[in-house]
Amino acid sequence: MKLGAAALLLIILGLPSLAQSESCDGNVQEMLACLARSLKAVDAQLNEKYQKALGVAKAHRHGVANVQNLRDTERKWIGYRDAICEEYGLVDGGTGGQSTQLSCLIRITKQRIADLEADY
């Protein structure tokens, strides 16, 4: 399915709000660099939450099983995240593909952080 120019423009215009503490304004290269920094920051937050979750899992009376379950789940989640966001990198080879893919990675990673916070 082809993404129309108007839809692509709406996606790109909405991307600046995804940056954590900076505005992702500018040309395509600047926007991609900004989104990459945002993804790196969100990924660091995820790693912090994951380490805390591992600590909670280890402290539980069924620690070994809980830790193994959390590790397995995280591996599967990473595969899911990468697969679901890969499709966005294929937006007819246009300049919006990479930014849309980065935005997807940021969004889904934020969802995983919220899940870990809620569960652990």
N, C-alpha and C positions, 0 to 999 in steps of 0.2 A: 504494500500500500504506500503510495507516495504522499509525502507531507507537503501540503500547499505552502506557498510563499507566505501567506498571511498567518498561517498557523505557526510556521517556523519563526516568524518575526515576533509573535506573541510569546513563544517559548524563550527566545533570546532576551526579549525585554524583561521578562520575569526573572531572569537569572541573577541579576544583582542582589535581589533579596536573599539569595541563598548564601552569600558570603557571611562569615561570622561577624567580623568587626570592621569590615572595609567594604566600600562600594566597588563593585566589579564593572566600573564604567571604562570606556575606552574602546580601542579597536579590538578585533578578534583575538589577536595575540595577547593583549593585556588582559582581556576577559578570561582567556584560558589559563593564564598564569595565576590570576586571582582565584579562579575556581579550583585550581590545583592546590594552592595554599590553603583554601578552605577545606578541601578534602583531607589534606594532611593534618590539619587541626582537629577535624572531626574524628579522623582515624586515631589520633593520639588520645582523644577523649574515650573512644571505644576501648582502646587498650587498657586505659586506667580502670574503666568500669569492669572490664573482663577480669582483670587481676583481682579486683575487690570481690567479684563474684566467685572466683576460684577460692579465695580465702574463706568466704562464707561456706562454700561447698565442703571444703576440707574440715571445717569446724563441726560440721553436722555428724551425728553418730554413724551415718552411712557414708562417711567422707569419701572413701575410695570410689564407690559406685557413683556418687554425685559428681565428683571431679571428672571421672571418665565420661559421664553423660554430658556434662557441660562442654568438655573438649570435643566430643563427637558432634554435638549440636553446633558448636561454633564453626567447625570445619564444613559442615553441611550448609550452614548459613552463608559462609563466604562463597561457596560454589553457587548458591542461589543468587546472591547479590550480583556476582560477576555475570552470571547467565542472563538475569533479567535486565541488567543495564547494558549488556553487549548489543542488544537490538537497537539501542538508541545511537550507537556509534555508526550505524549503517544508514543514516538518513540520506540516501541517494548520493553519498560521497560529498555532500555539501559541507560548508563551514559550520553549520549548526550541529552536525553530528557529534563532534567531540565535546562541545559545551553541554549538549543535552545528556550525553553519557556521564560526564562529570557530575552534573546536577542530580542525576539518578543515583549515582554512588553516594553523594552527600545525603540525599533524602532517605535512602534506605539505611544508611549507617546511623543516621539520627534516630530512625525507628528502632534499630537494634539497641542503641544506647538506652532509649526509653524502656524497652522490654527488660533489659538487664537491671535497670533501676527499680522497676516494678517488682521483679521476681527475686532480687537479692538485696 
